[in-house]
Amino acid sequence: MEGVQQDAQAGTALHYNVSARASTDFITDPGTAILLSIITCGIYGLYILYKLVERRDGHFKRMAAVVDASIAQLRAKARGREEVIAGELAQLEQIRMRMATMSAERGAVIWLLICIFTNMVGYVILYYLLMQDYVEHDGMESQFFTVMSSALAKLGLSEQAGQAVPSVPRRDFVTFLLLTIVTCGIYGIYWMYVMIKDFNDHFMAQVPWEDFLLQALR
């Protein structure tokens, strides 16, 4: 009875955190965001800056919860057969700890104020941090989905193991910075476009994987 309750609780938590992507994974059209920023002389750009940090914090926190709930439910499904997926469980525990560490908030309000009072300096530092955060996070997510897929296949809960591929490009920060300086900030417009689009693509790419987990662990 206790095992059934734990399974149900983990399943409820997983469903809740996957469903929460509608509120945490903010997606906006980068072209429209750039246009409105220009029209409002940068005011809308501050709003976008705020949302970039807010969605980073919300998404990272949500995915840490998805990882927790998925692993808990996987363990419940594997009860009595843990040795079959012992290697995957060890990898998943390492991923879980790293995702929990990365879920610490950057703070949207704090970074908005920093950028307002330091102008380009704040923007550059924040863009650097966000670019680094998402590349690492994207890699961890891909590893998580791949390992989970392997474990589910071994337990007979899915047809075959899949391979998740990172979706966030590794862009050279120094190149973006130098081009922004050389063009007196004009290239910075494209930089904002990239910051919005890359993370939009990241959110969309993982939707099928999250849905796959819900279906396989149901």
Stockholm file with secondary structure:
# STOCKHOLM 1.0

chainA/1-218         MEGVQQDAQAGTALHYNVSARASTDFITDPGTAILLSIITCGIYGLYILYKLVERRDGHFKRMAAVVDASIAQLRAKARGREEVIAGELAQLEQIRMRMATMSAERGAVIWLLICIFTNMVGYVILYYLLMQDYVEHDGMESQFFTVMSSALAKLGLSEQAGQAVPSVPRRDFVTFLLLTIVTCGIYGIYWMYVMIKDFNDHFMAQVPWEDFLLQALR
#=GR chainA/1-218 SS CHHHHHHHHHHHHHHHHHHTHHHHSCCCCHHHHHHHHHHTTTHHHHHHHHHHHHHHHHHHHHHHHHHHHHHHHHHHHTTTCGGGGHHHHHHHHHHHHHHHHHTSCCCHHHHHHHHHHHTHHHHHHHHHHHHHHHHHHHHHHHHHHHHHHHHHHHTTSSSSCCCCCCCSCCCCHHHHHHHHHHTTTHHHHHHHHHHHHHHHHHHHHHHHHHHHHHHHHC
#=GC SS_cons         CHHHHHHHHHHHHHHHHHHTHHHHSCCCCHHHHHHHHHHTTTHHHHHHHHHHHHHHHHHHHHHHHHHHHHHHHHHHHTTTCGGGGHHHHHHHHHHHHHHHHHTSCCCHHHHHHHHHHHTHHHHHHHHHHHHHHHHHHHHHHHHHHHHHHHHHHHTTSSSSCCCCCCCSCCCCHHHHHHHHHHTTTHHHHHHHHHHHHHHHHHHHHHHHHHHHHHHHHC
//
